[in-house]
Amino acid sequence: NQDKPRFTIGFSQCIGSDQWRVTMLEEMRRELSFHSDIELIYEDAGGNSNKQIEQVKSLLEKDIDLLIISPNESEPLTPIVEQAFSQGTPVVVIDRKVSSNFYTAYVGADNFEIGRMAGEYLAHRLGEKGNIIEVTGLTGSSPAIERNEGFKNALKRYPSIKIIKQLSGSWLNNKAQEEVSLNKHLLFQADAIFAHNDQMALGTCAVLRNNDLEGKIKLVGVDALPGKNNGLELVSKKVLDASMLYPTGGKEAIRTAINILNKLPFDKNTALKSVVIDSSNVELMILQADKMTSQQKDIERQQNMLSEQKIVYNNQQVILNILVVS
Ligand code: FRU
């Protein structure tokens, strides 16, 4: 049977419920639809590092041919990734990093650069002076560490800009909302807020609205995802001043994995491009995203038609064989 999987990829996702990661998985499945000989086993750790370690262990016991992983937090997930790698299972790390070099390839955008871009953007918008609150992602996850570093570094060049508070929003809308609410007295001194992702920026915006501060404090996020209530729409509706594009890398991770499995050359580091999305380019981005979606629908339609044709063809072969034998 030509459709029997030749390779099995295990994908360990740190948390599968948000739209950014739903998009990542969709991109992976779309790319895999061109490879009927590859099976994907998907595990979602729901934001729990211990659960993710267990899930990776059980994937390894299932004898997967390659592991793709987005580690919830760097330190706790490092040993199990090292173990997979040293026992000979290739590992593709995506988006969040581990703390060692024992992996086969990494796919993701540069989070230092994203933090730096957010800092430069706000410095410019604030006329190089003012107070900023930073709402960070999950402490211990690499994009939170790197976005913070890049942001701080960029602002060093602007002595009249101060980060007056760092709040941990753990990547979550409601957690950010809660933390910002608890510190709302600080909002009256703030000129801008940098949230490490758009969903935390949206949670922050709810607090601003409740305190009659919406539009009075500049608000910047990260991800710039298309779709309802996501970054592009939020920038377009001026809920956010800007969002730093953070591509999911789903397609690139599968392509890298397939090259590794087929012993073809691959990039050890696939650096995805980021860009500032604000009112000057957001409509163009939305148009492009819509166009991509419609092209993808066309491709899926063609794939469905092809597989229907294949069934018709196979049935005809069976009939032909019967006729020849009788
Ligand atoms: C989604 C997410 C994104 C963020 C990324 C960082 O789970 O929180 O919003 O950019 O993870 O790993």
Boltz pocket constraint, residues with backbone or C-beta under 6 A from the ligand:
constraints:
  - pocket:
      binder: B
      contacts: [[A, 15], [A, 18], [A, 20], [A, 21], [A, 95], [A, 96], [A, 137], [A, 141], [A, 143], [A, 171], [A, 196], [A, 197], [A, 198], [A, 222], [A, 223], [A, 246]]
      max_distance: 6.0
